[in-house]
């Protein structure tokens, strides 16, 4: 009778281990899905911001059309400087954003 009970206990442990592995796998899949979603949202925000900046640039170029070539060159230099500045700021903030996202994504609530 003890062997039957021991076998049943082993089966129960194996079943619990399998269930735990499934829970961990589901949590990983959920985490990956959240990371993909966050990346897609960030990409959309970047594209939106880029389009907005491009529209502002085109407007400023069209407003200054008819004026000298030096004005156009000045605007191009200013725009490039702004883009560089924004990329630097984004580069500085990016690790913190990733850290924050990972902090919230990795926590698995049971």
C-alpha positions, 0 to 999 in steps of 0.5 A: 500500500505504501508503494501505491501511495508513494507512486501517487505522490510522485505522480502528483509532484510530476503533475505539479511540476508540469503545471508550473512549467506551463505557467512559466511558459505562459508568463514568458509568452505574455511578457514577449507579447507585451514587449512587442506591443510596447515596441510597436507603440513606441515605433508609432509614436516615433513615426508620428513625431517624425511626421510632425517634425517633417511637416513643420520643416516643410512649412518653414521651407515653403514659408521661406521659399522665394528668399535666398538660398542661405535661408534654406541652408540655415533652416536645414542646418537648424533642423539637423541640429534639432534632430541630433539633439532629439536623438541624443535626448532619446538615447539618454531616456531610452534605457530608463524607459526600457528598464521601466517597461521591463520592471512592469512586464517581468512581474508576474501576478498569480 
